[in-house]
Amino acid sequence: MLANSPVESFSFAGREIFLKRDDLLHPAFSGNKARKFAYFLDQEFAGVTKLIGHGSAQANSLYSLSALAKLKGWQCDFYVDHIASQVLTLPTGNYAAAIANGTNVIDLSNLLAANTSVQAGKSDWHCQRYIEQRVLPAETNALFIPEGGRCQYAEYGVSQLAAEIETWTMQQGMTDLKVFLPAGTGTTALFLNQYFMRKQSDIRVFTCAVVGGDTYLRQQFDLLNPNSAEHPQILNADKKYHFGKLYPEFYAMWQRICASGVQFELLYDPLGFMVLEKFLPQWGASPVMYIHQGGLLGNETMLPRYLRKFGRTR
């Protein structure tokens, strides 16, 4: 099992922040996806020869699933709603790395256009529905993992992460630790806080919504655990940001945090650190840990976009 990522000290906003380096878990299988997919790596699946997933053509989960399939000796089929022409012309980032791992990235829009049997009502098809109704019935040797790893199986690896944090705080003689991480589906944040609550630990988890807003994030929590008392606390940014859009303040924050010598990714971490900086004064002298969730391959596509829009400012 991949475990026991190091904890480093990190100076941010005049405070010492402890950085849980999950980006260092494994060269090809790291970050929050390694935690969420750990169950599938550690368990034996007799008869399984193929892994099926879905999401965007540059999703971190695409690369992570391709790496998982390679480690297990499985074929990986990953369905996307569409693949942008520039990605096909010049493959980079998670898409290119997944292709190099042997993954079949399947464009659902092309599949529907060529398949007359699903032409009627084809606008209603989306990847998960298509996989469940058209693919899985014929793929008896396939294992299907929902988008982004939002499933109960994620609790296995995230609980291991929580146990590592708990052990580390005990070794440090630390109390009242605040753990912070930005959220997509919120799966990692939810299962972390659930673990600490059920262990009656004084460690608490805080997060912010990067994909969608707070309402969306609460809905994701409810899908996995309807007990809101065990949910992590959601913190707000000062304004609404649209996922994947380029913002000068994100770029500036990314440059600030990378100046430490640790590389962060451009999609989640900038907003995460902006929210963290806003709330740090409210936490007094409590120790704070930020979880580095990997995803650095995504910078291969995000950074050129920022450079084209804002240029090099460092």
C-alpha positions in Angstrom: 0.0 0.0 0.0 1.1 3.5 -0.8 1.2 5.4 2.6 3.2 7.6 5.0 3.8 10.6 2.9 6.1 13.1 4.6 5.1 16.2 6.5 7.1 19.4 5.9 7.1 22.8 7.4 6.0 25.6 5.1 6.0 29.3 5.7 2.9 31.1 4.5 1.3 34.4 5.4 3.6 34.8 8.4 2.6 31.5 9.8 4.2 28.0 9.9 2.0 25.6 7.9 2.5 21.9 8.0 2.4 20.5 4.5 1.3 16.8 4.1 3.1 15.9 0.9 0.7 13.4 -0.7 2.1 14.5 -4.0 5.2 12.4 -3.1 3.4 9.1 -2.5 4.5 7.5 -5.8 6.0 8.8 -9.1 2.9 7.7 -11.1 0.2 7.3 -8.5 0.0 10.1 -6.0 -2.1 12.8 -4.5 -5.8 12.6 -3.5 -6.6 10.2 -6.3 -4.0 7.7 -5.0 -5.8 7.9 -1.6 -9.3 7.6 -3.2 -8.3 4.7 -5.5 -6.1 2.9 -2.9 -8.8 0.3 -2.3 -8.6 -0.8 -5.9 -4.8 -1.0 -5.8 -4.7 -3.1 -2.6 -7.5 -5.5 -3.3 -7.5 -8.5 -5.6 -10.3 -8.5 -8.2 -10.5 -12.0 -9.6 -11.4 -12.0 -13.3 -11.1 -8.2 -13.8 -9.2 -7.3 -16.9 -10.4 -3.8 -17.6 -10.9 -0.6 -15.7 -13.6 1.9 -16.9 -13.9 5.5 -15.8 -15.1 8.9 -17.1 -14.5 12.6 -16.7 -12.7 15.3 -18.6 -9.9 14.8 -21.1 -7.5 16.6 -18.8 -8.8 15.3 -15.5 -6.3 14.2 -12.8 -8.4 11.1 -12.4 -7.7 10.1 -16.0 -4.0 9.9 -15.4 -4.4 8.3 -12.0 -6.8 5.6 -13.3 -4.4 4.9 -16.2 -1.5 4.5 -13.7 -3.7 2.3 -11.5 -4.6 0.1 -14.5 -1.0 -0.2 -15.5 0.0 -1.2 -12.0 -2.7 -3.9 -11.9 -2.1 -5.1 -15.5 -5.6 -4.0 -16.7 -6.8 -2.3 -19.8 -8.2 1.2 -19.1 -11.1 2.7 -21.0 -11.9 6.3 -20.0 -15.0 8.1 -21.5 -15.2 11.8 -22.0 -18.0 14.0 -23.3 -15.6 15.4 -26.0 -11.9 16.0 -26.7 -10.9 19.4 -27.8 -9.2 19.6 -31.2 -6.0 21.2 -29.7 -5.7 18.3 -27.2 -5.8 15.8 -30.1 -3.4 17.9 -32.2 -0.9 18.5 -29.4 -1.4 16.0 -26.5 -0.1 17.3 -23.2 -0.6 16.9 -19.4 -2.9 14.2 -18.0 -4.3 13.2 -21.4 -0.9 12.6 -23.0 0.4 10.7 -19.9 -2.7 8.5 -19.9 -2.3 7.7 -23.6 1.3 6.8 -22.9 0.1 4.4 -20.2 -2.0 2.6 -22.9 -5.4 4.1 -21.9 -8.2 4.2 -24.5 -9.7 7.7 -24.1 -13.2 7.4 -25.8 -15.0 10.5 -27.1 -18.7 10.0 -26.4 -19.7 12.7 -28.9 -18.0 10.8 -31.7 -19.4 7.5 -30.5 -23.0 8.8 -30.5 -22.6 10.4 -33.9 -21.5 7.0 -35.4 -24.1 4.9 -33.5 -27.5 5.0 -35.1 -29.0 2.9 -32.4 -28.7 5.7 -29.9 -29.4 8.6 -32.2 -32.8 9.2 -30.8 -32.5 11.4 -27.7 -28.7 11.4 -27.9 -28.6 14.8 -26.3 -29.8 13.1 -23.1 -26.8 10.8 -23.0 -23.9 11.5 -20.7 -20.9 9.4 -19.9 -22.1 7.7 -16.8 -25.5 6.9 -18.2 -23.9 5.6 -21.4 -21.4 3.4 -19.5 -24.0 2.0 -17.2 -26.6 1.2 -19.9 -24.5 0.5 -23.0 -21.0 -0.6 -21.9 -21.1 -2.4 -18.5 -23.8 -5.0 -19.5 -21.3 -6.3 -22.2 -18.2 -5.9 -20.1 -18.4 -8.7 -17.5 -14.7 -8.5 -16.7 -14.7 -4.7 -16.1 -14.5 -2.7 -12.9 -16.2 0.7 -13.1 -15.1 3.7 -10.9 -17.3 6.8 -10.8 -16.0 10.2 -11.9 -13.3 11.6 -9.6 -13.5 8.5 -7.3 -16.6 9.8 -5.4 -17.7 6.5 -3.9 -17.7 4.7 -0.6 -14.6 2.7 -1.6 -12.6 6.0 -1.3 -13.1 5.8 2.5 -10.5 3.0 2.6 -7.5 5.1 1.4 -8.7 8.4 2.9 -9.0 6.8 6.3 -5.4 5.6 6.0 -4.4 9.3 5.3 -6.4 10.3 8.4 -4.6 7.7 10.5 -1.3 9.0 9.3 -2.2 12.6 10.3 -3.5 11.4 13.7 -0.3 9.4 14.4 1.9 12.4 13.3 0.0 14.8 15.7 0.5 12.4 18.6 4.2 12.1 17.8 4.4 15.9 17.8 2.5 16.2 21.0 0.1 18.4 19.1 -3.6 19.3 19.8 -6.3 21.1 18.0 -4.9 20.6 14.6 -6.8 22.3 11.7 -6.5 20.4 8.4 -7.3 22.3 5.3 -7.7 21.2 1.6 -9.6 22.6 -1.4 -12.4 20.4 -2.7 -13.8 19.2 -6.0 -16.4 16.5 -5.0 -15.2 16.9 -1.4 -14.7 13.1 -1.0 -11.3 13.4 0.7 -12.4 16.2 3.0 -15.5 14.3 4.0 -14.0 11.0 4.8 -11.1 12.7 6.7 -13.4 14.6 9.0 -15.7 11.6 9.4 -12.7 9.6 10.6 -11.6 12.2 13.1 -15.2 12.7 14.4 -15.7 9.0 14.9 -12.4 8.6 16.6 -13.4 11.5 18.9 -10.2 13.3 17.9 -9.8 17.1 18.3 -8.5 17.3 14.7 -11.0 19.1 12.4 -11.1 19.5 8.6 -11.9 22.6 6.7 -12.4 23.0 3.0 -13.6 25.3 0.2 -15.6 24.6 -2.9 -13.6 24.9 -6.1 -16.0 23.0 -8.4 -19.4 24.6 -8.1 -20.5 26.4 -4.9 -21.2 25.5 -1.3 -24.6 24.0 -2.1 -23.1 21.7 -4.7 -20.4 20.6 -2.2 -22.9 19.9 0.6 -24.9 17.8 -1.9 -21.7 15.7 -2.6 -21.2 15.3 1.1 -24.8 14.1 1.5 -24.4 11.5 -1.2 -21.7 9.8 0.8 -22.8 10.6 4.3 -26.2 12.1 5.2 -25.1 12.9 8.7 -24.2 16.6 8.4 -22.6 16.6 11.9 -19.7 14.6 10.5 -19.2 16.9 7.5 -16.1 19.2 7.2 -16.7 22.9 7.6 -16.9 24.8 4.3 -15.1 28.2 4.2 -15.9 30.9 1.7 -13.8 32.9 -0.7 -14.5 36.6 -0.9 -16.1 36.2 -4.3 -17.5 33.6 -6.7 -15.0 31.9 -9.0 -15.8 29.7 -12.0 -14.0 26.4 -12.2 -11.2 26.3 -14.8 -11.4 30.1 -15.5 -8.1 32.1 -15.4 -7.9 34.7 -12.6 -4.9 37.0 -12.1 -5.2 36.5 -8.3 -4.9 32.8 -8.8 -1.7 33.2 -10.8 -0.2 35.6 -8.3 -1.0 33.2 -5.4 0.5 30.3 -7.3 3.7 32.2 -7.8 3.8 33.1 -4.1 3.4 29.5 -2.9 5.8 28.0 -5.5 8.5 30.5 -4.5 8.8 28.3 -1.4 10.5 25.7 -3.6 7.5 23.3 -3.5 5.5 23.1 -6.7 1.7 23.3 -6.5 -1.0 22.9 -9.1 -2.9 25.7 -10.7 -6.5 24.5 -10.6 -7.2 24.0 -6.9 -4.3 25.2 -4.8 -4.5 28.9 -5.6 -8.0 29.3 -4.4 -7.2 26.9 -1.5 -4.4 29.2 -0.3 -6.5 32.3 -0.8 -9.2 31.0 1.5 -6.6 29.6 4.0 -5.0 33.1 4.2 -8.4 34.7 4.8 -9.2 32.4 7.7 -5.8 31.9 9.3 -6.2 34.8 11.7 -9.4 33.3 13.1 -7.6 30.1 14.2 -5.2 31.8 16.6 -2.3 29.7 17.6 -3.8 26.4 16.5 -1.5 24.4 14.3 -2.6 24.1 10.6 -1.9 21.4 8.0 -2.5 21.8 4.3 -2.8 18.7 2.3 -0.8 18.7 -1.0 -3.1 16.6 -3.2 -0.8 16.3 -6.3 -2.3 17.0 -9.7 0.9 18.6 -11.0 0.6 17.2 -14.5 -2.3 19.5 -15.0 0.1 22.4 -15.0 1.3 21.3 -18.4 -2.0 22.6 -19.8 -2.9 25.3 -17.3 0.5 27.2 -17.1 0.6 27.9 -20.9 -2.9 29.3 -20.7 -1.8 31.6 -17.8 1.4 32.7 -19.6 -0.6 33.5 -22.8 -3.0 35.6 -20.8 -0.9 37.3 -18.1 2.7 36.7 -19.2 5.7 35.9 -17.0 5.7 38.1 -13.9 8.4 36.3 -12.0 
